[in-house]
Amino acid sequence: MQKRLIVNHQLLEIMVMRLCHQLIENHGDFSDSVIIGLQPRGRQVAQRIQSTLKAILGTTVPTGYLDTTFHRDDFRRRETPLAANATHIDFLIEGKKVILVDDVLYTGRSVRAAMDAMISFGRPANVELLVLIDRLYSRHLPIEPTYVGRRVNSLQSQRVLVEWQGSDTQEDNIWLVTKNEE
């Protein structure tokens, strides 16, 4: 396995700050806006966006996270069942501007599933998509992000790995991983 660093911790911090400033340009004080992270990895991005916005604005933007397991188009096609993650949305999204957040946009299927799942919580006025990494030329559905940290050309055999500082890693990084052929 080969790992190539595509975004280091310093650049990732700058990207998150830029994305937050773009959100502020379009949402102002966020009085009619909410953030929803897609489980599992979009949750961490959403929390980072929320904390950065709080540091800039001084107010907390309503933020939740959404599991899309039972709305996926491949749910019944797998040999082993998918394990569902928690959903936590303790606010109404009816008439709100919703910012869906995920780490990597690849085929668009997760975002489609998220839009189906989100409707259970009300009908939003508007839905935008924020992703750290947009994998170009890989879409199966006509879904495009509104806010992008970085666009990456990648092969279908590669994957993008977003690491957050914690027990397994010392700092935040984003890697392009290529599996060695044997």
MARTIDO-573789 format. One line per field, with one value per atom (N, C-alpha, C, O): atom name; x, y, z; residue in three letters. Coordinates in steps of 0.2 Angstrom, whole numbers. Each point is the difference from the previous one (the first is absolute). Layout:
! residues N
atome	[CA, ...] $
x	[X, ...] $
y	[Y, ...] $
z	[Z, ...] $
residu	[ala, ...] $
This chain:
! residues 182
atome	[N, CA, C, O, N, CA, C, O, N, CA, C, O, N, CA, C, O, N, CA, C, O, N, CA, C, O, N, CA, C, O, N, CA, C, O, N, CA, C, O, N, CA, C, O, N, CA, C, O, N, CA, C, O, N, CA, C, O, N, CA, C, O, N, CA, C, O, N, CA, C, O, N, CA, C, O, N, CA, C, O, N, CA, C, O, N, CA, C, O, N, CA, C, O, N, CA, C, O, N, CA, C, O, N, CA, C, O, N, CA, C, O, N, CA, C, O, N, CA, C, O, N, CA, C, O, N, CA, C, O, N, CA, C, O, N, CA, C, O, N, CA, C, O, N, CA, C, O, N, CA, C, O, N, CA, C, O, N, CA, C, O, N, CA, C, O, N, CA, C, O, N, CA, C, O, N, CA, C, O, N, CA, C, O, N, CA, C, O, N, CA, C, O, N, CA, C, O, N, CA, C, O, N, CA, C, O, N, CA, C, O, N, CA, C, O, N, CA, C, O, N, CA, C, O, N, CA, C, O, N, CA, C, O, N, CA, C, O, N, CA, C, O, N, CA, C, O, N, CA, C, O, N, CA, C, O, N, CA, C, O, N, CA, C, O, N, CA, C, O, N, CA, C, O, N, CA, C, O, N, CA, C, O, N, CA, C, O, N, CA, C, O, N, CA, C, O, N, CA, C, O, N, CA, C, O, N, CA, C, O, N, CA, C, O, N, CA, C, O, N, CA, C, O, N, CA, C, O, N, CA, C, O, N, CA, C, O, N, CA, C, O, N, CA, C, O, N, CA, C, O, N, CA, C, O, N, CA, C, O, N, CA, C, O, N, CA, C, O, N, CA, C, O, N, CA, C, O, N, CA, C, O, N, CA, C, O, N, CA, C, O, N, CA, C, O, N, CA, C, O, N, CA, C, O, N, CA, C, O, N, CA, C, O, N, CA, C, O, N, CA, C, O, N, CA, C, O, N, CA, C, O, N, CA, C, O, N, CA, C, O, N, CA, C, O, N, CA, C, O, N, CA, C, O, N, CA, C, O, N, CA, C, O, N, CA, C, O, N, CA, C, O, N, CA, C, O, N, CA, C, O, N, CA, C, O, N, CA, C, O, N, CA, C, O, N, CA, C, O, N, CA, C, O, N, CA, C, O, N, CA, C, O, N, CA, C, O, N, CA, C, O, N, CA, C, O, N, CA, C, O, N, CA, C, O, N, CA, C, O, N, CA, C, O, N, CA, C, O, N, CA, C, O, N, CA, C, O, N, CA, C, O, N, CA, C, O, N, CA, C, O, N, CA, C, O, N, CA, C, O, N, CA, C, O, N, CA, C, O, N, CA, C, O, N, CA, C, O, N, CA, C, O, N, CA, C, O, N, CA, C, O, N, CA, C, O, N, CA, C, O, N, CA, C, O, N, CA, C, O, N, CA, C, O, N, CA, C, O, N, CA, C, O, N, CA, C, O, N, CA, C, O, N, CA, C, O, N, CA, C, O, N, CA, C, O, N, CA, C, O, N, CA, C, O, N, CA, C, O, N, CA, C, O, N, CA, C, O, N, CA, C, O, N, CA, C, O, N, CA, C, O, N, CA, C, O, N, CA, C, O, N, CA, C, O, N, CA, C, O, N, CA, C, O, N, CA, C, O, N, CA, C, O, N, CA, C, O, N, CA, C, O, N, CA, C, O, N, CA, C, O, N, CA, C, O, N, CA, C, O, N, CA, C, O, N, CA, C, O, N, CA, C, O, N, CA, C, O, N, CA, C, O, N, CA, C, O, N, CA, C, O, N, CA, C, O, N, CA, C, O, N, CA, C, O, N, CA, C, O, N, CA, C, O, N, CA, C, O] $
x	[4, -4, 4, 5, -6, 4, -5, -6, 9, -4, 4, 6, -10, 3, -4, -6, 9, -3, -2, 4, -11, -3, -2, 0, -1, -2, 3, -2, 7, 3, -4, -5, 7, -4, -1, -5, 10, 0, -5, -4, 5, -5, -7, -4, 3, -7, -3, -6, 10, -3, -1, -6, 10, -2, -6, -4, 3, -6, -6, -5, 5, -6, -2, -6, 11, -1, -3, -5, 8, -3, -7, -4, 2, -6, -5, -6, 8, -4, -2, -5, 10, -1, -4, -4, 4, -5, -7, -5, 5, -7, -3, -6, 10, -2, -2, -5, 9, -2, -8, -3, 2, -7, -5, -6, 8, -5, -1, -4, 9, 0, 0, 5, -10, 0, -3, 0, -1, -3, -6, -2, -2, -7, -5, -4, 5, -4, 3, -2, 8, 5, 1, 1, 0, 3, 5, 0, 4, 5, -2, -1, 2, -1, 6, 1, 2, 6, -3, -4, 7, -2, 4, 7, -10, 4, 3, -2, 8, 4, 5, 1, 2, 5, -1, 3, -9, -3, -1, 0, -1, -2, 6, 0, 6, 6, 2, 1, -3, 1, -5, 2, -8, -5, 1, -1, 4, 2, 5, 0, 5, 6, -3, 2, -6, -3, -4, 0, -4, -4, 4, -1, 7, 4, 4, 1, 1, 3, -5, 2, -8, -5, -1, -1, 0, -1, 6, -1, 7, 6, -1, 2, -4, 0, -6, 0, -6, -7, -2, -3, 6, -2, -7, -2, -1, -6, 1, 4, -9, 0, -5, -6, 9, -5, -3, 4, -10, -3, 3, 0, 2, 4, -2, -1, -1, -1, 3, 4, -5, 3, -6, -4, 5, -5, 3, 5, -9, 2, -4, -6, 9, -3, -1, -2, 4, 1, -6, 1, -7, -6, -3, -5, 8, -2, 5, -1, 6, 5, -2, -4, 6, -3, 4, -3, 8, 3, -1, 3, -8, -1, -2, 3, -7, -2, 5, -2, 7, 4, 6, 4, -3, 6, 0, -6, 11, 0, -1, -3, 7, -1, -4, 2, -6, -4, 4, 5, -7, 4, -3, -5, 10, -2, -2, 4, -9, -3, 4, 2, -2, 3, -5, -6, 7, -5, -2, 4, -10, -2, -2, -3, 5, -1, -2, 5, -11, -2, -6, -5, 7, -4, -3, -1, 0, -3, -4, 1, -6, -4, 4, 4, -5, 3, -5, 2, -8, -6, 2, 0, 0, 1, 7, 2, 3, 7, 4, -1, 7, 5, 5, 3, -3, 4, 7, 0, 5, 7, 2, 1, -2, 3, 7, 3, 0, 8, 2, -2, 7, 4, 7, 2, 2, 7, 2, 4, -6, 2, -7, -4, 4, -5, 3, 4, -7, 2, -5, 0, -4, -5, -7, -3, 2, -6, -6, -5, 6, -5, -2, -5, 10, -1, -4, -4, 6, -4, -7, -5, 4, -7, -4, -6, 9, -3, -1, -5, 9, 0, -6, -4, 3, -6, -7, -5, 5, -6, -1, -6, 11, 0, -2, -4, 6, -1, -7, -2, -2, -7, -4, -5, 7, -3, -1, -4, 9, 0, -3, 0, -3, -3, 2, 5, -8, 2, 4, -3, 9, 4, -1, -3, 4, 0, 5, -1, 7, 6, 4, 1, 3, 5, 6, 0, 6, 7, 4, -1, 6, 5, 7, 3, 0, 7, 4, -2, 8, 4, 7, 2, 2, 8, 3, 4, -6, 3, -5, -5, 6, -5, 5, 4, -6, 4, -3, -6, 9, -2, -1, 3, -7, -1, -3, 2, -5, -2, -8, -2, -1, -7, -5, 1, -5, -5, -7, -4, 3, -6, 2, 6, -11, 2, 0, -5, 9, 1, 6, 6, -6, 6, 0, -5, 11, 0, 0, 2, -5, 0, 6, 3, 0, 6, 5, -1, 7, 6, 6, 2, 1, 7, 5, 4, -4, 5, -3, -4, 5, -2, 6, 6, -7, 6, -2, -5, 10, 0, 2, 5, -9, 2, -2, -5, 8, -2, -6, 0, -4, -5, 3, -3, 9, 3, 3, 2, -1, 2, -5, -6, 7, -4, 3, 6, -11, 3, -2, -5, 11, -1, 1, 5, -10, 0, 2, -4, 9, 2, -1, 3, -6, -1, 5, 1, 2, 4, -4, -6, 9, -3, 5, 6, -9, 4, 4, 5, -7, 4, 5, 4, -5, 4, 2, -4, 9, 3, -3, -1, -1, -3, -5, 0, -4, -4, 3, 5, -7, 3, -5, -4, 5, -4, 5, 5, -6, 5, -4, -6, 10, -3, 4, 6, -10, 2, 0, -6, 11, 0, 2, 5, -9, 1, 5, -1, 6, 5, -3, -3, 5, -3, 5, 6, -8, 4, 0, 4] $
y	[-6, 6, 6, 1, 4, 6, 6, 0, 4, 6, 6, 1, 4, 6, 6, 0, 4, 5, 5, 3, -1, 5, 6, 6, -6, 6, -2, -4, 9, -1, 4, 3, -4, 3, 8, 2, 1, 7, 2, 5, -8, 2, -2, 3, -9, -2, 6, 1, 1, 6, 6, 3, -1, 5, -1, 4, -10, -2, 0, 3, -5, 0, 8, 1, 3, 7, 3, 4, -6, 3, -2, 4, -10, -3, 4, 1, 0, 3, 8, 2, 1, 7, 0, 5, -10, -1, -1, 3, -7, -1, 6, 2, 2, 7, 4, 4, -3, 4, -2, 5, -11, -2, -1, 1, -2, -1, 5, 0, 5, 6, -3, -3, 4, -2, -7, -2, -1, -7, -1, -5, 10, 0, -5, -2, 1, -4, -6, -3, 1, -5, -5, 2, -8, -6, -4, 0, -3, -5, -7, -1, -3, -7, -4, 0, -4, -4, -7, -3, 0, -7, -4, 0, -5, -5, -5, -1, -2, 2, 5, 4, -3, 5, 7, 5, -3, 7, 3, 6, -10, 2, 4, 5, -8, 4, 6, 5, -5, 7, 5, 6, -8, 4, 3, 6, -10, 3, 5, 5, -7, 5, 7, 5, -6, 6, 4, 6, -9, 3, 3, 6, -9, 3, 6, 5, -5, 6, 5, 6, -7, 5, 3, 7, -11, 3, 5, 5, -7, 4, 7, 5, -5, 6, 4, 6, -9, 4, 1, 4, -9, 1, -3, 0, -4, -3, -7, -2, -3, -7, -1, 1, -4, -1, -7, -5, 4, -7, -5, 1, -6, -6, -6, -2, -3, -6, -5, 2, -9, -5, -5, -1, -1, -4, -7, 0, -5, -7, -1, 1, -4, -1, -7, -2, -3, -7, -3, -3, 4, -3, 4, -2, 7, 4, -1, 2, -6, -2, -4, -5, 6, -4, -7, -5, 4, -7, -3, -5, 7, -3, -7, -4, 2, -8, -4, -5, 8, -3, -3, -3, 5, -3, -6, -2, -2, -7, 1, -4, 9, 1, 6, 5, -5, 7, 5, -1, 7, 6, 2, -1, 3, 2, 7, 5, -3, 7, 4, -3, 9, 5, 4, 0, 4, 4, 6, 3, -1, 6, 5, -2, 8, 5, 7, 3, -2, 7, 2, -2, 7, 2, 7, 4, -3, 6, -1, -5, 10, -1, 2, 5, -8, 3, 2, 3, -3, 3, 7, 4, -2, 7, 3, 5, -10, 3, -1, -4, 7, -1, -5, 1, -7, -6, 0, 0, -1, -1, -7, -2, -3, -6, 0, 3, -7, 0, -7, -5, 4, -7, 1, 6, -11, 1, -1, 4, -9, -1, -1, -4, 7, -1, -4, 2, -8, -5, -1, 3, -8, -1, 4, 1, 2, 4, -4, 2, -9, -4, 1, -1, 2, 2, 6, 1, 4, 6, -1, 3, -6, -2, -3, 1, -6, -4, 5, 0, 5, 5, 4, 2, 0, 4, -3, 3, -10, -4, 0, 1, -3, 0, 6, 0, 6, 6, 2, 4, -6, 2, -2, 3, -8, -3, 6, -1, 6, 5, 6, 5, -4, 6, 1, -3, 8, 2, 7, 5, -6, 6, 5, -1, 8, 5, -1, 2, -4, -1, -5, -1, -2, -5, 1, 1, 0, 1, -6, -3, 2, -5, 3, 3, -5, 2, -6, -5, 4, -6, 3, 5, -9, 2, -2, 4, -10, -2, -2, -4, 6, -1, -5, 3, -9, -4, 1, -2, 5, 1, -6, -5, 6, -6, -6, -5, 5, -7, 0, -5, 10, 0, -5, 0, -3, -4, 4, -2, 7, 4, 7, 2, 2, 7, 4, 5, -6, 4, 3, -3, 10, 4, 4, 2, -1, 3, 8, 3, 0, 8, 2, 6, -9, 2, -5, -6, 7, -5, 2, 6, -10, 1, -1, 5, -10, -2, -5, -5, 6, -5, -4, 3, -9, -5, -5, -3, 3, -5, -7, 0, -5, -7, -5, 1, -7, -6, -3, 1, -5, -4, -5, -1, -1, -5, 3, -3, 10, 4, 2, -1, 2, 3, 6, 1, 3, 6, -1, -2, 3, -2, 7, 3, -1, 6, -3, -3, 5, -1, 6, 5, -6, 5, -2, -5, 11, -1, -4, 2, -7, -4, -5, 0, -6, -5, -4, -2, 2, -3, 4, -2, 9, 4, 7, 2, 0, 6, 7, 5, -5, 6, -1, -6, 11, -1, 0, 4, -9, 0, -4, -3, 5, -4, -3, 3, -10, -4, -3, -1, 0, -3, -7, -1, -4, -7, -4, -1, -2, -5, -7, -1, -4, -7, -3, 1, -4, -3, -6, -4, 3, -6, -5, 1, -7, -6, -5, -5] $
z	[0, 0, 0, 4, -8, -1, 2, -2, 7, 2, -2, 1, -4, -2, 3, -1, 5, 4, -5, -4, 4, -5, 4, -3, 9, 4, 7, 4, -2, 7, 5, -2, 8, 6, -1, 2, -4, -1, -5, 1, -7, -5, 1, -2, 6, 2, 4, -1, 6, 4, -4, 1, -6, -4, -5, 0, -2, -4, 4, -2, 8, 4, 2, 0, 1, 1, -6, 1, -7, -6, -1, -2, 3, -1, 5, -2, 8, 5, -2, 0, -3, -2, -6, -1, -4, -5, 2, -2, 7, 3, 3, 0, 4, 3, -6, 1, -6, -6, -2, -2, 2, -3, 5, -1, 8, 5, 5, 5, -5, 5, 7, 2, 2, 7, 1, 6, -11, 0, 4, 3, -3, 4, -4, 4, -10, -4, -3, -4, 7, -3, 6, 6, -9, 5, -4, -6, 10, -3, 2, 5, -10, 1, -3, -6, 10, -2, -2, 4, -9, -2, 4, 0, 3, 4, -5, -5, 7, 6, -1, 5, -10, -1, -1, 2, -4, -1, 7, 1, 4, 7, 2, 3, -4, 3, -4, 3, -9, -4, 2, 1, 0, 3, 6, 2, 3, 7, -1, 4, -8, -1, -3, 2, -7, -3, 5, 1, 3, 5, 5, 2, 1, 5, -3, 3, -10, -3, -1, 2, -4, 0, 6, 1, 5, 6, 2, 4, -5, 1, -3, 2, -9, -4, 2, 1, 0, 1, 7, 2, 2, 7, 2, 6, -11, 1, -2, -5, 7, -2, -5, 1, -7, -5, 1, 2, -2, 1, -5, -6, 9, -3, 2, 6, -11, 1, -4, -4, 5, -5, -2, 4, -10, -3, -3, -3, 5, -3, -6, 0, -5, -6, -2, -6, 11, -2, -3, -5, 7, -2, -7, -3, 1, -6, -6, -5, 7, -6, -5, 2, -8, -5, -1, -3, 7, 0, 7, 2, 2, 7, -1, 4, -8, -1, -5, -1, -1, -5, 3, -4, 10, 3, 3, 2, -1, 3, 7, 3, 0, 8, 1, -4, 8, 1, 3, 4, -6, 2, 7, 2, 2, 7, 0, -2, 5, 0, 5, 6, -7, 5, 3, -2, 7, 3, -4, -4, 5, -3, 6, 4, -5, 6, -4, -1, 1, -3, 5, 0, 5, 5, -2, 5, -11, -3, -6, -3, 2, -6, -6, 0, -6, -6, -5, -5, 7, -4, -1, 4, -11, -2, 1, -1, 4, 1, -6, -5, 5, -5, 3, 5, -8, 3, -4, -6, 10, -3, 2, 6, -11, 1, -1, -4, 9, 0, 0, 4, -8, 0, -2, -2, 4, -1, -8, -2, -1, -7, -4, 1, -7, -5, -5, -4, 3, -5, -6, -5, 6, -5, 1, -5, 11, 1, 3, 2, -2, 3, 7, 2, 2, 7, 1, 5, -9, 1, -2, 3, -9, -2, 6, 2, 1, 6, 6, 3, -2, 5, -1, 5, -11, -2, 1, 3, -4, 1, 8, 2, 2, 7, 3, 5, -7, 2, 0, 5, -10, -1, 6, 2, 2, 6, 5, 5, -5, 5, -2, 3, -9, -3, -7, -2, -1, -6, 0, 2, -4, 1, -6, -5, 7, -6, -5, -6, 8, -4, 2, 7, -11, 2, -4, -6, 10, -3, 3, 5, -9, 2, 1, -5, 10, 2, 1, 3, -7, 0, 1, -3, 7, 0, -7, -2, 0, -7, -5, 2, -8, -5, -5, -4, 4, -5, -7, -1, -4, -6, -4, 1, -6, -6, 3, -3, 9, 3, 1, 3, -5, 2, -3, -6, 9, -3, 0, -4, 8, 0, -1, 1, -4, -1, 6, 1, 4, 6, 0, -1, 3, 0, 7, 2, 1, 6, -1, -5, 10, 0, 3, -3, 8, 3, 0, 2, -5, -1, 4, -2, 6, 2, -5, -1, -3, -5, -5, 2, -8, -5, -2, 0, 0, -1, -6, -1, -4, -5, 3, 3, -4, 3, -4, -4, 4, -3, 4, 6, -10, 4, 5, 5, -6, 4, 7, 4, -4, 5, 5, -2, 8, 5, 3, 1, 2, 4, 7, 2, 2, 7, 4, 0, 4, 4, 7, 3, 0, 7, 4, -1, 7, 5, 6, 2, 1, 6, 5, 2, 1, 5, 2, 0, 2, 3, -5, 1, -8, -5, -4, -2, 3, -4, 4, 4, -6, 4, -3, 4, -10, -3, -5, -3, 1, -6, -6, -2, -3, -6, -5, 2, -8, -5, -5, -3, 2, -5, -6, 1, -6, -6, 1, -1, 1, 2, -7, -3, 1, -5, 2, 3, -4, 2, -5, -6, 9, -5, -3, 3, -9, -4, 1, 0, 1, 2, -6, 0] $
residu	[met, met, met, met, gln, gln, gln, gln, lys, lys, lys, lys, arg, arg, arg, arg, leu, leu, leu, leu, ile, ile, ile, ile, val, val, val, val, asn, asn, asn, asn, his, his, his, his, gln, gln, gln, gln, leu, leu, leu, leu, leu, leu, leu, leu, glu, glu, glu, glu, ile, ile, ile, ile, met, met, met, met, val, val, val, val, met, met, met, met, arg, arg, arg, arg, leu, leu, leu, leu, cys, cys, cys, cys, his, his, his, his, gln, gln, gln, gln, leu, leu, leu, leu, ile, ile, ile, ile, glu, glu, glu, glu, asn, asn, asn, asn, his, his, his, his, gly, gly, gly, gly, asp, asp, asp, asp, phe, phe, phe, phe, ser, ser, ser, ser, asp, asp, asp, asp, ser, ser, ser, ser, val, val, val, val, ile, ile, ile, ile, ile, ile, ile, ile, gly, gly, gly, gly, leu, leu, leu, leu, gln, gln, gln, gln, pro, pro, pro, pro, arg, arg, arg, arg, gly, gly, gly, gly, arg, arg, arg, arg, gln, gln, gln, gln, val, val, val, val, ala, ala, ala, ala, gln, gln, gln, gln, arg, arg, arg, arg, ile, ile, ile, ile, gln, gln, gln, gln, ser, ser, ser, ser, thr, thr, thr, thr, leu, leu, leu, leu, lys, lys, lys, lys, ala, ala, ala, ala, ile, ile, ile, ile, leu, leu, leu, leu, gly, gly, gly, gly, thr, thr, thr, thr, thr, thr, thr, thr, val, val, val, val, pro, pro, pro, pro, thr, thr, thr, thr, gly, gly, gly, gly, tyr, tyr, tyr, tyr, leu, leu, leu, leu, asp, asp, asp, asp, thr, thr, thr, thr, thr, thr, thr, thr, phe, phe, phe, phe, his, his, his, his, arg, arg, arg, arg, asp, asp, asp, asp, asp, asp, asp, asp, phe, phe, phe, phe, arg, arg, arg, arg, arg, arg, arg, arg, arg, arg, arg, arg, glu, glu, glu, glu, thr, thr, thr, thr, pro, pro, pro, pro, leu, leu, leu, leu, ala, ala, ala, ala, ala, ala, ala, ala, asn, asn, asn, asn, ala, ala, ala, ala, thr, thr, thr, thr, his, his, his, his, ile, ile, ile, ile, asp, asp, asp, asp, phe, phe, phe, phe, leu, leu, leu, leu, ile, ile, ile, ile, glu, glu, glu, glu, gly, gly, gly, gly, lys, lys, lys, lys, lys, lys, lys, lys, val, val, val, val, ile, ile, ile, ile, leu, leu, leu, leu, val, val, val, val, asp, asp, asp, asp, asp, asp, asp, asp, val, val, val, val, leu, leu, leu, leu, tyr, tyr, tyr, tyr, thr, thr, thr, thr, gly, gly, gly, gly, arg, arg, arg, arg, ser, ser, ser, ser, val, val, val, val, arg, arg, arg, arg, ala, ala, ala, ala, ala, ala, ala, ala, met, met, met, met, asp, asp, asp, asp, ala, ala, ala, ala, met, met, met, met, ile, ile, ile, ile, ser, ser, ser, ser, phe, phe, phe, phe, gly, gly, gly, gly, arg, arg, arg, arg, pro, pro, pro, pro, ala, ala, ala, ala, asn, asn, asn, asn, val, val, val, val, glu, glu, glu, glu, leu, leu, leu, leu, leu, leu, leu, leu, val, val, val, val, leu, leu, leu, leu, ile, ile, ile, ile, asp, asp, asp, asp, arg, arg, arg, arg, leu, leu, leu, leu, tyr, tyr, tyr, tyr, ser, ser, ser, ser, arg, arg, arg, arg, his, his, his, his, leu, leu, leu, leu, pro, pro, pro, pro, ile, ile, ile, ile, glu, glu, glu, glu, pro, pro, pro, pro, thr, thr, thr, thr, tyr, tyr, tyr, tyr, val, val, val, val, gly, gly, gly, gly, arg, arg, arg, arg, arg, arg, arg, arg, val, val, val, val, asn, asn, asn, asn, ser, ser, ser, ser, leu, leu, leu, leu, gln, gln, gln, gln, ser, ser, ser, ser, gln, gln, gln, gln, arg, arg, arg, arg, val, val, val, val, leu, leu, leu, leu, val, val, val, val, glu, glu, glu, glu, trp, trp, trp, trp, gln, gln, gln, gln, gly, gly, gly, gly, ser, ser, ser, ser, asp, asp, asp, asp, thr, thr, thr, thr, gln, gln, gln, gln, glu, glu, glu, glu, asp, asp, asp, asp, asn, asn, asn, asn, ile, ile, ile, ile, trp, trp, trp, trp, leu, leu, leu, leu, val, val, val, val, thr, thr, thr, thr, lys, lys, lys, lys, asn, asn, asn, asn, glu, glu, glu, glu, glu, glu, glu, glu] $
